[in-house]
Amino acid sequence: MITSIRIGEQGSTTRWDTLAENDRLGRERALSDPAAYGRLKQSASSDYWRGRVARAYLASTAWNLKRRRLLTGLTRAAAAGQVSVPRIATPTFWRGLRTRAGRDA
C-alpha cells in the first residue's frame, strides 16, 4: 500500500482559520482541571520543562485578563510564579520559557 500525506492549507480538512483558537481553548480546558497544576509541576522534570509550564500559565494569564476574567488570570499568574521561582535564574528555564510550541529547544 502506498499513501500520500499532505500537510498545508490547500487540500486539507484542517480548519486553519480556527486552529490557534482551538489550541487556546484546549489549553484553558486542561489548565482548568483542579489536578492540572500538581501534575504539570510534578512532570516538569527539568528547568527547561518548568519554563515550558510557566509559559503555558503565562499565556493563559494574558488570555484570561484580556477577556476580563480577573480571578482566573490572577490564579494562572500565581501558578506561573510558583513553578518559576525555584528555577527562574537558570538559563535553561529561560530557554524553555521562550520556546514556542512545535519549535526545537
Secondary structure, DSSP 8 states (H G I E B T S, - for coil): -------SSTT--S-TTTHHHHHHHHHHHHHHSTTHHHHHHHH--SHHHHHHHHHHHHHHHHHHHHTT-HHHHHHHHHHHHHHHGGGTTSHHHHHHHH--TTS--
